């Protein structure tokens, strides 16, 4: 994980998937298997991250999605 990504793992984000962009490649689910699941034709958010490690995994999924289908919104702490 890059330093900028590591810093963002300390922030609280709510994640979602833009199903119209998802190409079902599995990159996000391989990076964040606790929080994401594959459905037929697209991935889904199974649970929002609750730990620093899960936030780091979801940050990696956000940055590594080749279709930019993983969305996030900064939430209040």
Rosetta blueprint (number, residue, H / E / L):
1 X L
2 X L
3 X H
4 X H
5 X H
6 X H
7 X H
8 X H
9 X L
10 X L
11 X L
12 X L
13 X E
14 X E
15 X E
16 X E
17 X E
18 X L
19 X L
20 X L
21 X L
22 X L
23 X L
24 X L
25 X L
26 X L
27 X H
28 X H
29 X H
30 X H
31 X H
32 X L
33 X L
34 X L
35 X L
36 X E
37 X E
38 X E
39 X E
40 X L
41 X L
42 X E
43 X E
44 X E
45 X E
46 X L
47 X L
48 X L
49 X L
50 X L
51 X L
52 X H
53 X H
54 X H
55 X H
56 X H
57 X H
58 X H
59 X H
60 X H
61 X H
62 X H
63 X H
64 X H
65 X L
66 X L
67 X L
68 X L
69 X L
70 X E
71 X E
72 X E
73 X E
74 X E
75 X L
76 X L
77 X L
